[in-house]
Amino acid sequence: MKETASAKKSDSFKDSRTSATSSSSVQRSLSFSDSAEDAQPPIAVPQPQRDHDMNSWNCSQHQKLWMRTEMQDLGLWPGSRPVRNLGNAISLWRHPPQPELIDTVAELPSPNFFQLHPFFIWKPENEIMSRLKNKYNLPCLHGCPHPQVVSAGVGRPRVIVGTSGQYYILSSRLCCKSCRKNWFADSPRWLEKLPRRFTNLLPAFLTYKKAICKSVMDELRRTGKSPTDMANQVNELMHLKYERAHLAYLQAIESVWDAEAGVHGQKTIGQFIRKSNTPYPFSSYEDPNGWCGISVSGFYLTDCLLEEYKRQEPALSRLLQGTFGQVFRSDHTRKVARKVTLASGIMSSYAIMNEHWLIVSWVMVQSESERSLEPMYQGMAKRYNDAGVEKAGFHWVDR
Ligand SMILES: [Zn+2]
């Protein structure tokens, strides 16, 4: 299934250099053929024309065209034919075609194919989400009592920084037929109203102003790095990805030239057919018509961390204030108890901690036998009973 899809895609790539006339950047960009669309009878599209206008999208021209082609192939673009969901399996992730495998026939490889970023489709109103919805009626952003949420156009992509490079979340534009108001499906205020099983699917945390991939937040938590260190790491990685793509592009050209020079025996004839033998420059990391690379700052990540803390605060404070826990670890220590002298001589301290390293109970005992701990365990059991909390299931001990 994948093979045919990618073969079809390379067919639909059409070099616009010959047809495009206006700016040089447009001339450099490849376009995706509209022939499939043209072949169909015109379909009345209720959405206003501006939604079809991808000019407002904040990404490179070839990224726009590739995303549109993908959406058309999936039947998710307004006016495109519905597609049978083969095998009832679909991924909301779209990954660019492998640029090395695209046959540009006589032309030299285009940098555009090497400059595409993956994207994630976010269309909660669409049929593709029906299993997730299970007849759940999507809420209205404005809290209508009888919301009727439908698609109101193509929507827009939003760039996201992840630990394996940048990608886009392409969110649809929604409309509530009851109150006739529009919003984007990635609106944080709307996302808050959705059941968790929807937002769990999103690869990023989307807040009012910031958006960050969950992978970056996970890494921040896991490593305990400062936001500045983390920003440096992520930026370095994104530049590495760019450099690799650039190298792959140059090697693809070298490979074509080698074949034409007869390095592998027989010579290929591309050089005689093509108009120019000069490769297109790969352009800089930030070039909006090229790689369109972004960077992230430590301040941005700090804001994301704060937002994440706000979101989790109720759960966190419950965890931190609770003197309960499901996993215990405990040990004796004589060090702490050394200063306490009793007639009997030995004294040790015994502490029980929960899975959050919070002390659940801490007592002084005169003997290290299990029996001496009996009253403490009884006390703890009473505490759990009184609070109606399920007793701890695991207990690590020092013997
Ligand atoms: Zn409404």
Residues whose N, C-alpha, C, O or C-beta is under 5 A from the ligand:
A	BS01	ZN	C140 C144 P147 C176 S178 C179
